[in-house]
């Protein structure tokens, strides 16, 4: 039975832990950090901690006690069955008085083979039923997930692996769970945060690298024609890493350059 850490108390995932005054439940007022636990460490832990503190400040939440959070993460791992790979998911929210920061940490196991190169690329398309806003909080990973859920439902109905969301200007924002990248003219390009995408951890890491596998890394707005004209297309997030896209609409892609990026990063991470 999986165990989770609720404000420092280890509980079964079957125990009722919240009440009607929970602001994350009532208003969707909460933040999420999902981290990859693999081979005894948290990948990109520093980037996750930085994003969490910046996100909490953006919403006016109290700052997290980083040392206490680190201990909570490690304790959650220690009380669950031994695993070499898993998702450490932290949800931050406030109590009903709005003065104390609350948290819940879960560990979701992953197969030992997690992180291997995916031999078959993804099939994606655009969801046109919902849009991703461009505002002061659109870059945050919040507990409000309705637009992503509806877009994922569209993907399932269409037989896609994932759906891409547009912003109100009709440009590409992100996918339901990942940031979007194209490769064109020896450059990796992803939309800037001003386009409405979440400030993804793997995205931040690639931008800080500046060059990967001989390819420059930069931000620029992307429309659907940019994706259709790209040499290659791939998605990134902190858990799945790099996911090559084989098909977008009617466009079919190769993934040789994307694989070169994957292999280059495999020697760094």
N, C-alpha and C positions, 0 to 999 in steps of 0.2 A: 504494500500500500504506500503510494507516494506521500512524503511528508513535506510540508512547507513551513516557512518561517514568517510568522505574523507578528510584527513588532517585537521580535526577539523571543517569541514563544513558538516552539515546535508543535505543529498541529497536523492532523490528518487532512488530506484534501477533501474528505467527506464531511468534515465538521462545519456547521454554520458559524461564520466568523463576522458577519456584518449585520447592520440593522438599517432601517429606513432612512437614518440620518447620514449615511455614508455619502459624501458629496460626489465621489467618483461614480457611485451607482445612480444617484439622483440626477446629477447634472453632467456626467461625463467629464468631471473636473479632475483629471489625473494624468500622470505621465508614465511611460513605459520605457524600460531599458532591457533589451534582450541581448545577452552576451553569449559567446561561444566558449564553453568550458571544454578543453581538449588537452589530454596528456598532462594533467596537473596544473594547468594555468588558464587564465582568462585572456583570450586574444584581444588586443586593443583596449586593455583595461583603462589605461590613461585617457584615451579618447572618449571612452564611455563616461568616465568620471567627469571629464570636462564638459561634455554635452549635458549630462544630468544637472550639473550645477548651473550652467547657463540657462537651461530650460526651466528649472525651478525659479530662478531669478526672473525670467521673462513672465512667468505666471504670478509672481509675487508670493511664492511659497517660501517657507523657511529653508535655508541651506541644509543640505544633507551633511551629517557627520561622516566624513569619508572613512575614517578608521572603523567606526561602528558598522558602516555598510559593508566594508571589506570582511569584517568578522562574520557578519550575517550571511554573506555569500558563501564563505568557506564552511560555516556551520551547516548550511543547507546542503552542501555537497556531502559533508561527512555523515549526516544522519540518513542519507538515502543509499540504496544499494550501489556498490562500487560500479563506476562507469568510467570509460576513458573519453567519452564525448557526450555532451549534453547542452541544453539551452538553459541558461540561468536567466529567468525572467523576473525583473523587479517592477512592481507597480507602486508608484508614489501617489499619495493623496493626503488631504487634510482632514482633521476631525471636524465635527460640526461647529466648533468654536473658531475654527480656521487659524488657530495659533500653533498647533503642533503638527509636525510632519509624520505621517504614518507610512508604513511600507509592508509589502508582502513579497516574499521571494520564493520562487518555485524552481525546481530542476526537472526538465523534461529530457529523458535519455535520447541519444542519437545512436545510430549504428556505428560500429567501429570503423566502417569503411567511409564514414562521412568525410567529405573534403576531396574525394577522388575526382578526377576530371570526368564530367558527364559526356559520354560518347554520343548521346542524342541531344540535339539542341532543342530549345523551347519553341512552341508555336504560340504566337501572340497576336492580338488585334486591339483595336481601340474601343473602349466602352464610351458610348455617347449618351448614356442615361444620367450620369452624374458628372460633375466637374470638380476639380481641386482648386480651392480658393488661393488667391495671392494676397496675403495679409501679414500682419505682425506675428501670427502664431502658426502659419502654414508650414513652417519648417520643423515644428515640434512633433514628437512622437507621442500623441496623447491617447487616452483611453476612449476617445470618441472615434469609432471605426466604421460608422455606418456607410460612408461612401465607398470604402474599400470592400466592405462585405457585399454591397450591391454590385460593384464592378467584378468581384470574384464570381458572383452568381452568373453574371453575363458571360464570363469566360467559360464557366462550366457548361452553360447552355450552348455556347458556340463550339465547344470541343477544344478550346484553347487551354494552354498551360497557365497563362496569366493574361491579364488585361492591362492596357495602358490607359492612364487618365489624362485628360486634357485640362488646361486651365481655362478661365473665362475668355482669354484671348484666342483660344483654339490651338494653342501650342502644347507640346508634350510636357507634362509635369513629372510623372513617375509611373511605376506600375503599382499593383495592389500591395506589393511587399518589398519592392526594390527600387533603386535608382536606375535610370536608363542612360546608356552610353552608346555612341556610334564611333566607328573608326573611319576616318576619311583623310586622305592626303597625309598619311603617316602621323595622324594626330588622333588622340582619344578625346571625345567631346561629350560633356554632360550638361544639362540645363543648370543655370545658377539658381540659388535659393529664391531669388526674386520671382522665379517662374512658378513657385508653389510647391516645390518638392521638399520632402523631409531631408534634414541634414544627416544623411546616412553616414555611419561610421566608416564603412569600406570606401565610400565616396570621398570622405575627408582624407583618409589615408592615401588614396591614389592622387588626390590633388596636392598633398604635401610632398609626394614623391617627385612630382614635376615631369619625370621621364621614367617610363617602364618599357622594357623590351625594345628600346630604341625609339619608342613613340612618345611624342610630347603629350602633355595632359593639360587641358584647359576647359573653361566653361563658356557656353554660348547657348542662346535660345535655339530650340529645335522644333521645327514643324514636321508634319507627316511627310512632306516631300524630302526633307533631310534624311529621314529614316529610310525611305524608299531608295534614295540615291547613295546611301552609305555603302562602304566596302563591307563592313561587318557591323553587327548589332549585338550588344550583350547587356546583362543586368547584374547589379551587385547589391548584396546586403551583408551584414556582419556575420550571419549564421551560414548562409549558403555560399558566400564568397562570390566567385565569378560564374555566371550562368550564360553560356552562349545561346543566342537566338538563331534558330534555323529558318524560321518563317515568320514574317510580319505581313499580314494580309496575303497578297499574292506574290510577294517578294521572297525569294529564297536566298539564303546567305551561306557562305563558307565560314569556317571559324579558325583558319590557320593563324591569323594574327592574335585572335583572342586566346588561343591555346598558348601562343608564345608569351602573352601577358601572364597567363595562369602559371606557366612553368617558371618564369622570372620571379614572380611573387612567392612561389613555393620555396625558393632559396632564401627569401628574406624573412618570411613569417615563421 
